[in-house]
Amino acid sequence: MDNILAIEKLTNVDLYKRSNVKEILNFGNELIHELNYPKAYKLAKILEKKLSLKSAKQGMVKVNKDYAEMIAKLKTLALNFCTEEEAIEIFDNSIAYALGEIDINILERLKAKLFEVYVKQKDEFRSRLKRALDSNQQILTSQNLMIDNEKKPGTVGNWISDYIKEKGAEQLSQIEKADYFSNNKNLKKVSQDNKKKIQDLISVYEFLKLSSLSLEGLEYDILFRDGDGPTKILSGGRITDLGFSRKGGSRKAIKKKKQVEPPVVKPPVAIPDQESLNSTAEQEVMEAYQGDPQLVKAITKEEKKISKRFGNDVIRLRAEFFATVQKQNINRTIAILRVLAQLQDLESFLKEDAKLNKFLTAIWEKQYGQELINQFTKKPGQLKFVRLFLRYVLEQRLAMTENEAARVGLQIGNIFVSLGKKGYNKMAYFDVSDQSFKWFE
């Protein structure tokens, strides 16, 4: 078989040739280990399509099972690329394949998927995923469970039933969850590997109980600070001091090419301390981060249209980006930037596109000087240049205010964070002192 790394060639490959099976499965495992979300999803879809065209050979039980397991793992890893219906199908029928996998953090992948769902639809989506886990009949452990003095198979749904039977359906504290894993009679029979699978399952299940309209249920982080004080992060309902601060003001004032009236948003509000957080404050914080709900809905709609039209074709997406910026279409430009971030292409865009690289070099040399250009030439894909690029596009080309631009930057930074690039939490933050979003330097 020719280079399997060219995924497109799989369309003409015999999936049941022994050497091909081994190479395809090894390639899938490599993508999972590398956390290559776009390629993982693409491979899963190609395998899924070929195996659904009545080409799955009868009698090849082991190979078909191996492929089914690989498809499930690839799609779970790339959950944010899946449609909502695909995600529900995974939680309903195949999530057990990915539970306990070292390279697949299902809770983080779930958060990345929720990050892309329109805010008013998040809680319904969570409920559907939770119901899917409740009804999942996939075997998770070979050990049977005793529930109400009745022996039951170790399915995903039955382990959840056992958990609820012992601890109740309400939200549990860490202590209560720890007690279940320390003292549950059914768990005493399972191996450590299987216990890890059940721990992953319960963590996901507990998160699905939460509302996306609560601080504890947020799938993203909000960085904030008060003036020149330390930067803090609001994550999972907790506030943590990150121990770094922004020095001084902006690096250099950016001259606006053209001023237009920015989208109307509700004014951001100060984030209160942990003890005083309440439902009203939670709503205000989220509204400050999300901006105008109608604008969010419009951008989400554009994202779906762009993804449907261009898929993973980053070359066409880049071309569409240039055309959209020229038209100063704010919603579509933001949507394309978000899609490029999800496809892990924003850094590559700066490194690989000669036209963009040359243009930014000329612009930034005038604004920031030769020293910055020397750094940009050596490592154009660094966070600081992605941040500077976003600021240039949003503020200079689209004439957005720094407040609105930095809010978008923080959201795009969170896409990177959801893909495992934690350093991108230094993209932008909310300044409590003047109630606006600002860029880090």
Rosetta blueprint (number, residue, H / E / L):
1 M L
2 D L
3 N L
4 I L
5 L L
6 A L
7 I H
8 E H
9 K H
10 L H
11 T H
12 N H
13 V L
14 D L
15 L L
16 Y L
17 K L
18 R H
19 S H
20 N H
21 V H
22 K H
23 E H
24 I H
25 L H
26 N H
27 F H
28 G H
29 N H
30 E H
31 L H
32 I H
33 H H
34 E H
35 L L
36 N L
37 Y H
38 P H
39 K H
40 A H
41 Y H
42 K H
43 L H
44 A H
45 K H
46 I H
47 L H
48 E H
49 K H
50 K H
51 L H
52 S H
53 L H
54 K H
55 S H
56 A L
57 K L
58 Q L
59 G L
60 M L
61 V H
62 K H
63 V H
64 N H
65 K H
66 D H
67 Y H
68 A H
69 E H
70 M H
71 I H
72 A H
73 K H
74 L H
75 K H
76 T H
77 L H
78 A L
79 L H
80 N H
81 F H
82 C L
83 T L
84 E H
85 E H
86 E H
87 A H
88 I H
89 E H
90 I H
91 F H
92 D H
93 N H
94 S L
95 I H
96 A H
97 Y H
98 A L
99 L L
100 G L
101 E L
102 I L
103 D L
104 I L
105 N L
106 I H
107 L H
108 E H
109 R H
110 L H
111 K H
112 A H
113 K H
114 L H
115 F H
116 E L
117 V L
118 Y L
119 V H
120 K H
121 Q H
122 K H
123 D H
124 E H
125 F H
126 R H
127 S H
128 R H
129 L H
130 K H
131 R H
132 A H
133 L H
134 D H
135 S H
136 N L
137 Q L
138 Q L
139 I E
140 L E
141 T E
142 S E
143 Q E
144 N E
145 L E
146 M E
147 I E
148 D L
149 N L
150 E E
151 K E
152 K E
153 P E
154 G E
155 T E
156 V H
157 G H
158 N H
159 W H
160 I H
161 S H
162 D H
163 Y H
164 I H
165 K H
166 E H
167 K H
168 G L
169 A L
170 E L
171 Q L
172 L L
173 S L
174 Q H
175 I H
176 E H
177 K H
178 A H
179 D H
180 Y H
181 F H
182 S H
183 N H
184 N L
185 K L
186 N L
187 L H
188 K H
189 K H
190 V L
191 S L
192 Q H
193 D H
194 N H
195 K H
196 K H
197 K H
198 I H
199 Q H
200 D H
201 L H
202 I H
203 S H
204 V H
205 Y H
206 E H
207 F H
208 L H
209 K H
210 L L
211 S L
212 S L
213 L L
214 S L
215 L L
216 E L
217 G L
218 L L
219 E L
220 Y L
221 D L
222 I E
223 L E
224 F E
225 R E
226 D L
227 G L
228 D L
229 G L
230 P L
231 T L
232 K E
233 I E
234 L E
235 S E
236 G L
237 G L
238 R E
239 I E
240 T E
241 D E
242 L L
243 G L
244 F L
245 S L
246 R L
247 K L
248 G L
249 G L
250 S L
251 R L
252 K L
253 A L
254 I L
255 K L
256 K L
257 K L
258 K L
259 Q L
260 V L
261 E L
262 P L
263 P L
264 V L
265 V L
266 K L
267 P L
268 P L
269 V L
270 A L
271 I L
272 P L
273 D L
274 Q H
275 E H
276 S H
277 L L
278 N L
279 S H
280 T H
281 A H
282 E H
283 Q H
284 E H
285 V H
286 M H
287 E H
288 A H
289 Y H
290 Q H
291 G L
292 D L
293 P H
294 Q H
295 L H
296 V H
297 K H
298 A H
299 I H
300 T H
301 K H
302 E H
303 E H
304 K H
305 K H
306 I H
307 S H
308 K H
309 R H
310 F H
311 G L
312 N L
313 D L
314 V H
315 I H
316 R H
317 L H
318 R H
319 A H
320 E H
321 F H
322 F H
323 A H
324 T H
325 V H
326 Q H
327 K L
328 Q L
329 N L
330 I H
331 N H
332 R H
333 T H
334 I H
335 A H
336 I H
337 L H
338 R H
339 V H
340 L H
341 A H
342 Q H
343 L L
344 Q L
345 D L
346 L H
347 E H
348 S H
349 F H
350 L H
351 K H
352 E H
353 D L
354 A H
355 K H
356 L H
357 N H
358 K H
359 F H
360 L H
361 T H
362 A H
363 I H
364 W H
365 E H
366 K H
367 Q H
368 Y H
369 G L
370 Q H
371 E H
372 L H
373 I H
374 N H
375 Q H
376 F H
377 T H
378 K H
379 K L
380 P L
381 G L
382 Q L
383 L H
384 K H
385 F H
386 V H
387 R H
388 L H
389 F H
390 L H
391 R H
392 Y H
393 V H
394 L H
395 E H
396 Q H
397 R H
398 L L
399 A L
400 M L
401 T L
402 E H
403 N H
404 E H
405 A H
406 A H
407 R H
408 V H
409 G H
410 L H
411 Q H
412 I H
413 G H
414 N H
415 I H
416 F H
417 V H
418 S H
419 L L
420 G L
421 K L
422 K H
423 G H
424 Y H
425 N H
426 K H
427 M L
428 A E
429 Y E
430 F E
431 D E
432 V L
433 S L
434 D L
435 Q L
436 S E
437 F E
438 K E
439 W E
440 F L
441 E L
